[in-house]
Amino acid sequence: MGLTMAKAANKVDTTSLEQVLNRQVANLNILYVKLHNYHWYVKGEQFFSLHEKFEELYDDVTLKMDEVAERLLSIKGSPAATLKEYLEIGTIQEATGKEDTRGMVQTLIEDFATVAEELTEGIELAEEISDQPTADLFIRIRTDLEKNQWMLRSFLGA
């Protein structure tokens, strides 16, 4: 492949990576709002433990969202920054407001699984174009999401 074609292919891959990063900026922002919803509206016997856990999770999501957006800026991309954009490009849904306690936890398990799967694809893409910092960021976030999935599944007795 000639140098010009290699540059063109790398530009396409970089654009694809920017899309993956932006999708995760959106997903993390949707999770941030969803976790606040759950934090405020959780009820029942598990209120105290889940109220605290949801706060811990939204604090963590805030840091991750900022890291992903700043990584996107570092590679000269433009992170999504409006609610409209988040809902258009995100792959998880906002809270319905009708979830019971068990539904809140189950939805988070599913959302974390969705994001972790997408991060796996992003890791592969980042490695293809030798963007190790992005791959490392995605690996760290995926590792945390997988741990949280395990903890939430254990909470449900699954």
C-alpha positions as CSV (number, residue, x, y, z in Angstrom):
1,M,0.0,0.0,0.0
2,G,1.4,3.4,-0.9
3,L,2.0,6.1,1.7
4,T,-1.0,8.1,0.5
5,M,-3.3,5.1,0.8
6,A,-1.9,4.2,4.2
7,K,-2.6,7.8,5.4
8,A,-6.1,7.7,4.0
9,A,-6.8,4.3,5.7
10,N,-5.4,5.6,9.0
11,K,-7.7,8.7,8.7
12,V,-10.7,6.5,8.2
13,D,-9.7,4.4,11.2
14,T,-9.1,7.6,13.3
15,T,-12.5,8.9,12.3
16,S,-14.0,5.5,13.4
17,L,-12.1,5.7,16.7
18,E,-13.5,9.2,17.2
19,Q,-17.0,7.8,16.7
20,V,-16.3,5.1,19.3
21,L,-15.0,7.6,21.8
22,N,-18.0,9.9,21.2
23,R,-20.4,7.1,21.6
24,Q,-18.9,6.4,25.0
25,V,-19.0,10.1,25.9
26,A,-22.7,9.9,25.2
27,N,-23.3,6.6,27.0
28,L,-21.4,7.8,30.1
29,N,-23.5,10.9,30.2
30,I,-26.7,8.9,29.9
31,L,-25.5,6.7,32.7
32,Y,-24.6,9.7,34.8
33,V,-28.2,11.0,34.5
34,K,-29.7,7.5,34.9
35,L,-27.6,6.9,38.1
36,H,-28.8,10.2,39.6
37,N,-32.4,9.2,38.8
38,Y,-31.9,5.9,40.6
39,H,-30.0,7.5,43.5
40,W,-33.0,9.9,44.0
41,Y,-35.8,7.5,43.4
42,V,-34.6,4.2,44.9
43,K,-37.1,2.9,47.5
44,G,-37.5,-0.1,49.8
45,E,-35.4,-2.2,52.1
46,Q,-32.2,-1.7,50.1
47,F,-32.5,2.1,50.0
48,F,-29.5,2.9,52.1
49,S,-27.1,0.5,50.4
50,L,-28.3,1.3,46.8
51,H,-28.5,5.0,47.5
52,E,-24.9,5.0,48.4
53,K,-23.8,2.6,45.6
54,F,-25.6,4.7,43.0
55,E,-23.8,7.8,44.2
56,E,-20.4,6.0,44.1
57,L,-21.2,4.9,40.5
58,Y,-22.2,8.3,39.3
59,D,-19.1,9.9,40.8
60,D,-17.0,7.2,39.0
61,V,-18.9,7.7,35.7
62,T,-18.2,11.4,35.9
63,L,-14.5,10.8,36.0
64,K,-14.6,8.3,33.1
65,M,-16.8,10.6,31.0
66,D,-14.3,13.4,31.4
67,E,-11.3,11.2,30.6
68,V,-12.9,9.9,27.4
69,A,-13.9,13.4,26.3
70,E,-10.4,14.7,27.0
71,R,-8.9,11.8,25.1
72,L,-11.1,12.7,22.2
73,L,-9.8,16.3,22.4
74,S,-6.2,15.0,22.6
75,I,-6.5,13.3,19.2
76,K,-8.1,16.4,17.8
77,G,-11.7,15.2,17.9
78,S,-14.8,17.0,19.2
79,P,-16.7,15.3,22.0
80,A,-20.5,15.5,22.0
81,A,-21.6,18.0,24.5
82,T,-25.4,18.3,24.4
83,L,-28.2,16.1,25.8
84,K,-29.6,15.9,22.3
85,E,-26.3,14.5,20.9
86,Y,-26.0,12.0,23.8
87,L,-29.5,10.6,23.1
88,E,-28.9,10.5,19.4
89,I,-25.5,8.7,19.4
90,G,-25.7,6.8,22.7
91,T,-26.5,3.1,22.6
92,I,-28.1,2.9,26.1
93,Q,-31.5,4.3,27.1
94,E,-32.3,6.8,29.7
95,A,-34.2,5.7,32.8
96,T,-37.9,5.2,32.4
97,G,-38.8,6.4,35.9
98,K,-40.8,3.2,36.3
99,E,-38.0,0.8,37.4
100,D,-38.3,-0.9,40.8
101,T,-35.1,-1.5,42.8
102,R,-34.4,-4.8,41.1
103,G,-35.1,-3.3,37.7
104,M,-32.6,-0.5,38.4
105,V,-29.8,-2.9,39.2
106,Q,-30.6,-5.2,36.3
107,T,-30.7,-2.3,33.9
108,L,-27.3,-1.1,35.1
109,I,-25.9,-4.6,34.6
110,E,-27.1,-4.6,31.0
111,D,-25.9,-1.1,30.4
112,F,-22.5,-1.9,31.7
113,A,-22.4,-5.0,29.5
114,T,-23.3,-2.9,26.5
115,V,-20.6,-0.3,27.1
116,A,-18.0,-3.0,28.0
117,E,-18.7,-4.8,24.7
118,E,-18.4,-1.6,22.7
119,L,-15.2,-0.8,24.5
120,T,-13.8,-4.2,23.4
121,E,-14.4,-3.2,19.8
122,G,-12.8,0.2,20.5
123,I,-9.8,-1.5,22.0
124,E,-9.3,-3.5,18.9
125,L,-9.7,-0.5,16.7
126,A,-7.3,1.6,18.8
127,E,-4.7,-1.2,18.7
128,E,-5.1,-1.5,14.9
129,I,-4.0,2.2,14.4
130,S,-1.4,2.0,17.2
131,D,-3.3,4.3,19.6
132,Q,-2.1,2.6,22.8
133,P,-3.3,5.5,25.1
134,T,-6.9,5.1,23.9
135,A,-6.7,1.3,24.1
136,D,-5.3,1.5,27.7
137,L,-8.1,3.9,28.7
138,F,-10.8,1.6,27.2
139,I,-9.2,-1.4,28.9
140,R,-9.2,0.3,32.3
141,I,-12.9,1.4,31.9
142,R,-14.0,-2.0,30.7
143,T,-12.2,-3.7,33.7
144,D,-14.1,-1.4,36.1
145,L,-17.4,-2.0,34.3
146,E,-16.9,-5.8,34.4
147,K,-16.2,-5.6,38.2
148,N,-19.3,-3.5,38.8
149,Q,-21.4,-6.0,36.7
150,W,-20.2,-8.8,39.0
151,M,-21.0,-6.9,42.1
152,L,-24.4,-5.9,40.9
153,R,-25.2,-9.5,39.8
154,S,-24.1,-10.7,43.2
155,F,-26.4,-8.1,44.8
156,L,-29.3,-9.7,42.9
157,G,-28.2,-13.2,43.9
158,A,-27.3,-14.1,40.3
